[in-house]
Amino acid sequence: YEAEQSMWLYARPARLADNSEELISDTVMKLIPRWFYPAVKQADLPPPKSPADALAAIKVKPGFRVELVAAEPLVEDPVAFAWGPDGRLWVVEMRDYPNGLTWNGPGDPKNVPGGRVKVLRDTDGDGRYDKATVFLDGLPFPNGVKAWRGGVLVTAAPQVVYAEDHDGDDKADQRVVLFEGFTEGNQQHRANGLRWGLDNWLYMANGDSGGSIKSVATGSVLKISGRDLRVRPDTGELDPQ
């Protein structure tokens, strides 16, 4: 309902005067009969499929196949994943969406983040992961992960962090902030998408939250309002896109 309403208002790139959007919205909504948006009851929705049923429902072209490598309860609320060179699968879980594990209002220090990164292993070599360990916990709405050097890079506004396990238990015992200052806007629109480019830079999407990004290594600051960026995590370089 709200999505349809916003689509009508923002279909054209015009800047409306103060309160004009509210006036237009209220007027339009009064003119549209309620039956235009029939209410959907939870009981009317189909139940969730089991992992096996979901796999069977996927149709691919001849010569291709889809295999199940991980599912609940091994992972929970996954939003991003990346394979490491050793075959381990790194999975970001945004299980704190949309308000954290506890919610006391915007900016309240008592809000408890519950996002985490898991590392999955296939211990018997059958092509399916069977062991999951919480590698990093307590992240605020993490949404991106990339295997790098001996650990992983993770986007979790307002920071991009690097975490590494030094004793082999698949749990991070080093956590370093590389970049900070990303605006904590809509949880679905935050900085994300760690992808290596052919130019040996790591590319990130800004989402639409922006921020003045500081490189902890160099101290330089880059304002990214309306732009994406690329970084070099080893040197701390920042470059707008």
Protein Blocks (a to p, Z undefined) as FASTA:
>chain_A
ZZmmmmmmmmpccdcdehklmmmmmmmmmmpcfklmccddfklpccdddfklmmmmpccd
ehiacddfbdcfkbghiabdcddfkopacddddfkbcnbjbdcbehiakbccfbdcdddd
dfkonopafbdcdfbghiahiabdcdehjbccddddfbdcddddfkonopafbdcdfbgh
iacddfklgcehiaddfkopacddebjngpadddfknopacdfehiacdddfknopacdZ
Z
